[in-house]
Amino acid sequence: MTTTTTQTDPLGDLFDPRAYAQGAPYDVYARLRAEAPVSWHEEPAVLGWPAGPGFWAVTRYDDVQHVSRTPGTYSAWLGCTQLRDPAPEDLDFTRQMMLNMDPPVHNRLRKTVSKAFTPARIRHFTEMIRTRAKVLVDAVCERGECDFAQDIADELPLVTLAEIMGVPESDRHLLFMWANRVIGYQDEELGSTSTGAQPARPPVNPRSRAALQDMFDYAHQLAEFKRANPADDLITTLVHAEVDGRPLSDEEFELFFFLLSVAGNDTTRSAIPAGVLAFIQHPDQRRRLVEDPSRLPGAVEEVLRYCPPVVHFRRTATEDVELRGARINRGDKVVVFYPAANRDPEVFADPDRFDITRTPNNHVSFGFGPHICLGAGFARLQITHTLSEVLNRMPEMELAGAVERIQSNFILGIKRMPVRFQPTRR
Ligand code: HEM
C-alpha cells in the first residue's frame, strides 16, 4: 500500500469516534475529495480497542458507486463490512450474514428475503406507520416541548420494526437494547444502557456470537413460535421462505434477525431527528414545505442526502488494483464514505445547501449495488410520516438546549435534542 495520509496528516481524522461528536467532518471530506480522493488512513488504538492495519477512504461519488457495485474486486465477504476486522474466531460466523456475502451466494439469499420487502408488503404497513407517527406526536403536542430524539425518534423505528417483524409488544425493549449494544459500543453512555449493567466494552466484540448469544437464542425461539403460530409478519414470511429449495438454516435466520434489528433501527432513528434539525436550521425550507406539502417526497430525499445516518461500509480488495491513482494491495480495507459522496460537487450543485427542491437527487445514503438497502421503503415511510406530523402539529419548533450526538464513526446518531414548539390540540 502507498501511504498518502496518516492520523497526523492535516487532511484530518476519519477514524476516531470522538471526531464525530459534532457531526460528520464535512470539511475533511471536502479536502479529501479534492486532494486525495482515495487516501490511506491509520487505524490507531482508541477507546480501549487495539490498533488495526489501516484503511483506504473512498470519498468521491463515482468511486463510492464503483467500489459498491464491483464485488469481484471489492469483497464484502473476505473481511466482512465493518471497518474493524472481526476477531479471527468470529470470521466464519460473521461471514454468514447477508450483508457480508458476495455473489452468487448473496443473490440467492437476497432473493429469498426480498419477499418480505416487496412494494405490496410496504403498502401493507403504511397505515400502521402513519398511525404510530401520529400517536407519538400526539403524546407530546400539548406539552409544547419534548426531547425529540428520545420521545419520538427512538420510538418510531422500534415500534415499526417490531410490528413489521412480528415481535410481541412485551419484548420490544429487547430490540432497543440489542441495537444500542451493537451501535452504541463506541459511546460510553449508550453502551452502558445496552445491558442495563456493564457497558459492552472491549475486549468483547459487540458483533461476536458470544456478545449476542441472548439475541440469537431469542431469534431461535421466535422462529419456532412463528412456525407454530403463523401471522402476517416478516418473521413468518422468512421461516417459510426457501433458498435453493431448502428453508433458511437456523444460523442464516438468526443472523438475518440480528441484521434487521440493527439495520432497521439505528439508521432510521438517526435520520428522523437529523432531518427535523435540518428544518429547524433552515426555516426557509420549512416554510416552503408547509406551503406546498406536495414537496414532501423531495424533502425526504434531501434529508437523506444532507444528513445520511450511515457513515461508511467496508470492502476488502481481492487483488492489487489502482483506484484514482491509489495503489491498493490485495487484502487492503477499502471503506466507502456515504456523507462524502453525497456532497460531491461533481454530482450535486452547491452540495452544502439544504434544498428540498433539489432534482435529481441520487444520493447514496442507502448504498449502491448488490447490497443496496433492503429496508429503504420502510425508512422513507417513517421519515415521511414523522416530517408530515411534525410540520403540521408542532409549529414554530426551535431548539431548547444542546443537541447531543452519538459518539460513533459508523452511525451519525442524535441521542438528545430538546425542542420547544407551539402547543397544539388535534
Ligand atoms: C434511513 C434509514 C436507513 C439507511 C440510511 C440504511 C442504509 C443502508 C446501507 C448504506 C446499506 C448498504 C450496506 C452495504 O453496501 O454494505 C444497507 C443495507 C441493508 N439495510 Fe438499510 N438503511 C436504513 C434503514 C433500513 C431499514 C428500516 C431496514 C429494515 C427494515 C434495513 C435493512 C437493511 C438490510 C437487510 C441491508 C442488507 C442488504 C444486503 O446485504 O443485501 N435498512 N442499509
Boltz pocket constraint, residues with backbone or C-beta under 6 A from the ligand:
constraints:
  - pocket:
      binder: B
      contacts: [[A, 68], [A, 76], [A, 81], [A, 98], [A, 99], [A, 100], [A, 110], [A, 259], [A, 260], [A, 263], [A, 264], [A, 265], [A, 267], [A, 268], [A, 271], [A, 308], [A, 309], [A, 310], [A, 313], [A, 314], [A, 364], [A, 365], [A, 366], [A, 367], [A, 368], [A, 370], [A, 371], [A, 372], [A, 373], [A, 374], [A, 375], [A, 376], [A, 378], [A, 379]]
      max_distance: 6.0
